[in-house]
Amino acid sequence: NLVEVPVYDREESVAFIRRRAPRLTPAEADQLADALEDLPLLLDQTAGWLNDSDMSVGEYIELLEGGIDQDVVKVSADFPLAFQTAWSILLNKLKDTVPESVDLLRLCSFFAPGSIPVRLLKEMPPGELPEQLSGLMNDPLLWNRAIGQLRQYSVVRLESHESVVDEASSGESLYMHRMVHQIIGKDMPERDRREFIHVVRRALAAADPGRPTDTRLWPAYAEITPHLKWADVLRSTDPAVQSLVLNCLRYMYLSGEYRAGIKLGERAMKAWRELLGEDHPRVWDLSYNYANVLRAVGDYAGTEAIERAAVDHLRDERGAQDLEHLRAAGGLAADLRGLGRYDEALEMSTWILGAYRELLGDQDSRTLNAQNNLAISLRLLGRYEESLELNRRTLEARRQLLRPRHSWTLYSEINYATDLRLLGRYGEAESLQSQSARVHRLVMGHDNPQTLRAEHNLALCQYRLGERARAATLFTRVLERSERVLGEDDPLTMMFAASQSCFAREHADIDQARDISEKVVRGYVDMLGEGHPYVAGSRANHALILRNVGERDHAYTLLEEALADMTRAVGENHPWTLGCAINASALRNLVGDPESAAALTDSIITRAIEALGRTHPLTLSARIAHAADLRGVRDRRRAEKVENEALDDLVATLGAQHVHTVSARSRNRPFWDFEPPFI
């Protein structure tokens, strides 16, 4: 007779495993029980096998991930049936007593193991379900009987409110262990397989909210995406199922699930090219979304190849003014920004915005996206005022067209606050970014990449305002979360690490600063290659650390090289080049070349005034540095004049008590930190 043995609680599981496998420690027994979810039959046979094996629990669990095998379960003396045999007997019993329960089990095998949202099936129109399933889904008594029978034998369990009888009626979500899931799918008749997989695909497509940009709908996408693989959606020619794939990929990109998105994108590109052909419109749709997730992890060369192929094909096939071509061109412009080819990106972004305005008008969301991207190109070229004005207009329009809490509106708030900060309007920037960071946490979640960007920019605003304790806490918190969520090699993580290193150099631990800085430099070289402005900028930051630990000659050489590289990359009048030059002038003094230092800062002032204005913080730093250099060459009268004028402008611009003003008044030589911007 078949006797029901309920799922053990954890203490029972651990005690049972250790009785069957004395060699396992309590911690190992707990690990095994967790992996097997306390199912008595599996615990018995698995522990029996492990006891006679030299394999570790961790290795065993990894082995089981590949599927159940007769070789890795041992028949116990008390229960002389292998796991598969026991389940075969049970399935035959279910077929004889409640055949609908077997249909339900087989249907569930096309969802991912674990939590199975069967309510998606019940929400489908009756006409879209096979006859035997339609009766099951629409007859509450039959449904409850099938669910009850499966629960009785611990084949499935209700995920929540297990003790509430009415919950079985709603059937919101069932839970199926992965080993049960594998057994159910093994010997299914081919006709049932074709029929059931089609049903699950249609159910998933019907559950697609259709708006992956809406953060309120992300929980629905989070529920759907684990099941795509098991329903083999990439082999479907149904347009609704294909739209589901594209929307899920878009959701993965926006929510920061980059690795999962890359995996889905790779598989989809291969499958759809075989299924639909290289030049099918769906393939170009897919390539755009796939490039987005690749770009998010810094693979700019790879995305440029994808987007350039799309741009060339769509322009030839549909013309330059086609909306799909413009979308692909926007992706290519982003790739160019990532590769440090800012002039090309600006030219392309300017043309794209003009085309969108002509086709769709000023207030269409696609026009506003193009306007946002043009502002990014301008900022990367150091044209902060122009970027600020474009971002202001984009932010106002998005607040009206979308809603204040839409992710794109919040994105515009980060951009606008960033421009305010880069222009030295620290108080305004901090006020906007502080409020925006709070909303980001509420709307997008604490660990979303965009939330991390918002908090990082807030930390920079606080630092520029002189609120060092608050900035220190936030810098550390953001970096730790980014390393955990995105990984150490992610572009955002490296951007946050660069800031953490700079802060630690001046206010915390110089050894920590050096260690982080070395990783940042290596990371940018590996990701972007020599000659990229981020590599030059991160080396300029590292030279300041070397200076602080007394390695003056090394610091001088590295900084001069960084200055030359930055000049080649972005031009001599770019703010990044001017900042590198301010630092280089300090090192020239330290190695005994004050005349060259004074000549350099004199040149910087002229170029900075032209590029940024007389009272921009970078220009003011150059003026204070030049005063110090003039004292170094004993031109005290001119030094006094330059310094007094700069101090007056610092007071007028930042205030008498601002940290920069106080530092300049104390004749501390200013320095400049390179901040790798987000593209």
Secondary structure, DSSP 8 states (H G I E B T S, - for coil): ---------HHHHHHHHHHH-TTS-HHHHHHHHHHHTT-HHHHHHHHHHHHT----HHHHHHHHTT---GGG----SS--S-HHHHHHHHHHHHHHH-HHHHHHHHHHTTS-SEEE-THHHHTS-GGGS-HHHHHHHH-HHHHHHHHHHHHHTTS-EESS-TT-HHHHHH---EEE-HHHHHHHHHT--HHHHHHHHHHHHHHHHHT--S-TT-GGGHHHHHHHGGGTTTTTGGG---HHHHHHHHHHHHHHHHHT-HHHHHHHHHHHHHHHHHHH-TT-HHHHHHHHHHHHHHHHTT-HHHHHHHHHHHHHHHHHHH-TT-HHHHHHHHHHHHHHHHTT-HHHHHHHHHHHHHHHHHHH-TTSHHHHHHHHHHHHHHHHTT-HHHHHHHHHHHHHHHHHHS-TTSHHHHHHHHHHHHHHHHTT-HHHHHHHHHHHHHHHHHHH-TT-HHHHHHHHHHHHHHHHHT-HHHHHHHHHHHHHHHHHHT-TTSHHHHHHHHHHHHHHHHHS-HHHHHHHHHHHHHHHHHHH-TT-HHHHHHHHHHHHHHHHTT-HHHHHHHHHHHHHHHHHHH-TTSHHHHHHHHHHHHHHHHTT-HHHHHHHHHHHHHHHHHHH-TTSHHHHHHHHHHHHHHHHTT-HHHHHHHHHHHHHHHHHHH-TTSHHHHHHHTT------------
